[in-house]
Amino acid sequence: MDRPDRLVMSVAEATELLGISRTLAYELVARGELPSLRLGGRIVILTRPLMRLLDAAPADGAAEQAEDPGAPWPRAS
């Protein structure tokens, strides 16, 4: 089975991709807002669910930000 895309990424890689701090990334994981999986003592970010979440977010995010200014990004419907 040939899978060119990785199924998971490290929290550090996710922070670079999203442009957020490491602290915020771990907070989002703890709140269940960043799709993750604990493998032993390591937390990995699930790539496909993260990409679906980002694809579902509006380009400007203005409407959702007005509803909840504290939200890191709009919630997927």
MODELLER restraints for C-alpha pairs under 7 A, 6 or more apart:
rsr = mdl.restraints
at = mdl.atoms
rsr.add(forms.Gaussian(group=physical.xy_distance, feature=features.Distance(at['CA:7:A'], at['CA:46:A']), mean=6.17, stdev=0.5))
rsr.add(forms.Gaussian(group=physical.xy_distance, feature=features.Distance(at['CA:7:A'], at['CA:47:A']), mean=5.39, stdev=0.5))
rsr.add(forms.Gaussian(group=physical.xy_distance, feature=features.Distance(at['CA:7:A'], at['CA:48:A']), mean=6.77, stdev=0.5))
rsr.add(forms.Gaussian(group=physical.xy_distance, feature=features.Distance(at['CA:8:A'], at['CA:44:A']), mean=5.98, stdev=0.5))
rsr.add(forms.Gaussian(group=physical.xy_distance, feature=features.Distance(at['CA:8:A'], at['CA:45:A']), mean=5.38, stdev=0.5))
rsr.add(forms.Gaussian(group=physical.xy_distance, feature=features.Distance(at['CA:8:A'], at['CA:46:A']), mean=4.58, stdev=0.5))
rsr.add(forms.Gaussian(group=physical.xy_distance, feature=features.Distance(at['CA:8:A'], at['CA:47:A']), mean=5.01, stdev=0.5))
rsr.add(forms.Gaussian(group=physical.xy_distance, feature=features.Distance(at['CA:9:A'], at['CA:44:A']), mean=5.69, stdev=0.5))
rsr.add(forms.Gaussian(group=physical.xy_distance, feature=features.Distance(at['CA:9:A'], at['CA:45:A']), mean=5.21, stdev=0.5))
rsr.add(forms.Gaussian(group=physical.xy_distance, feature=features.Distance(at['CA:9:A'], at['CA:46:A']), mean=6.63, stdev=0.5))
rsr.add(forms.Gaussian(group=physical.xy_distance, feature=features.Distance(at['CA:9:A'], at['CA:47:A']), mean=6.46, stdev=0.5))
rsr.add(forms.Gaussian(group=physical.xy_distance, feature=features.Distance(at['CA:10:A'], at['CA:44:A']), mean=5.05, stdev=0.5))
rsr.add(forms.Gaussian(group=physical.xy_distance, feature=features.Distance(at['CA:10:A'], at['CA:45:A']), mean=6.04, stdev=0.5))
rsr.add(forms.Gaussian(group=physical.xy_distance, feature=features.Distance(at['CA:11:A'], at['CA:25:A']), mean=6.94, stdev=0.5))
rsr.add(forms.Gaussian(group=physical.xy_distance, feature=features.Distance(at['CA:11:A'], at['CA:44:A']), mean=6.13, stdev=0.5))
rsr.add(forms.Gaussian(group=physical.xy_distance, feature=features.Distance(at['CA:11:A'], at['CA:45:A']), mean=6.23, stdev=0.5))
rsr.add(forms.Gaussian(group=physical.xy_distance, feature=features.Distance(at['CA:12:A'], at['CA:22:A']), mean=6.67, stdev=0.5))
rsr.add(forms.Gaussian(group=physical.xy_distance, feature=features.Distance(at['CA:15:A'], at['CA:21:A']), mean=5.97, stdev=0.5))
rsr.add(forms.Gaussian(group=physical.xy_distance, feature=features.Distance(at['CA:15:A'], at['CA:22:A']), mean=6.01, stdev=0.5))
rsr.add(forms.Gaussian(group=physical.xy_distance, feature=features.Distance(at['CA:15:A'], at['CA:25:A']), mean=6.49, stdev=0.5))
rsr.add(forms.Gaussian(group=physical.xy_distance, feature=features.Distance(at['CA:28:A'], at['CA:34:A']), mean=5.26, stdev=0.5))
rsr.add(forms.Gaussian(group=physical.xy_distance, feature=features.Distance(at['CA:29:A'], at['CA:35:A']), mean=6.89, stdev=0.5))
rsr.add(forms.Gaussian(group=physical.xy_distance, feature=features.Distance(at['CA:29:A'], at['CA:36:A']), mean=6.43, stdev=0.5))
rsr.add(forms.Gaussian(group=physical.xy_distance, feature=features.Distance(at['CA:35:A'], at['CA:45:A']), mean=5.85, stdev=0.5))
rsr.add(forms.Gaussian(group=physical.xy_distance, feature=features.Distance(at['CA:35:A'], at['CA:46:A']), mean=5.60, stdev=0.5))
rsr.add(forms.Gaussian(group=physical.xy_distance, feature=features.Distance(at['CA:35:A'], at['CA:49:A']), mean=6.32, stdev=0.5))
rsr.add(forms.Gaussian(group=physical.xy_distance, feature=features.Distance(at['CA:35:A'], at['CA:50:A']), mean=6.13, stdev=0.5))
rsr.add(forms.Gaussian(group=physical.xy_distance, feature=features.Distance(at['CA:36:A'], at['CA:43:A']), mean=6.66, stdev=0.5))
rsr.add(forms.Gaussian(group=physical.xy_distance, feature=features.Distance(at['CA:36:A'], at['CA:44:A']), mean=5.55, stdev=0.5))
rsr.add(forms.Gaussian(group=physical.xy_distance, feature=features.Distance(at['CA:36:A'], at['CA:45:A']), mean=4.30, stdev=0.5))
rsr.add(forms.Gaussian(group=physical.xy_distance, feature=features.Distance(at['CA:36:A'], at['CA:46:A']), mean=5.33, stdev=0.5))
rsr.add(forms.Gaussian(group=physical.xy_distance, feature=features.Distance(at['CA:37:A'], at['CA:43:A']), mean=5.74, stdev=0.5))
rsr.add(forms.Gaussian(group=physical.xy_distance, feature=features.Distance(at['CA:37:A'], at['CA:44:A']), mean=5.45, stdev=0.5))
rsr.add(forms.Gaussian(group=physical.xy_distance, feature=features.Distance(at['CA:37:A'], at['CA:45:A']), mean=6.44, stdev=0.5))
rsr.add(forms.Gaussian(group=physical.xy_distance, feature=features.Distance(at['CA:37:A'], at['CA:46:A']), mean=6.98, stdev=0.5))
rsr.add(forms.Gaussian(group=physical.xy_distance, feature=features.Distance(at['CA:38:A'], at['CA:44:A']), mean=6.38, stdev=0.5))
rsr.add(forms.Gaussian(group=physical.xy_distance, feature=features.Distance(at['CA:53:A'], at['CA:76:A']), mean=5.93, stdev=0.5))
rsr.add(forms.Gaussian(group=physical.xy_distance, feature=features.Distance(at['CA:56:A'], at['CA:76:A']), mean=5.94, stdev=0.5))
rsr.add(forms.Gaussian(group=physical.xy_distance, feature=features.Distance(at['CA:57:A'], at['CA:74:A']), mean=5.95, stdev=0.5))
rsr.add(forms.Gaussian(group=physical.xy_distance, feature=features.Distance(at['CA:57:A'], at['CA:76:A']), mean=6.81, stdev=0.5))
rsr.add(forms.Gaussian(group=physical.xy_distance, feature=features.Distance(at['CA:61:A'], at['CA:74:A']), mean=6.71, stdev=0.5))
rsr.add(forms.Gaussian(group=physical.xy_distance, feature=features.Distance(at['CA:64:A'], at['CA:74:A']), mean=5.51, stdev=0.5))
rsr.add(forms.Gaussian(group=physical.xy_distance, feature=features.Distance(at['CA:65:A'], at['CA:71:A']), mean=6.92, stdev=0.5))
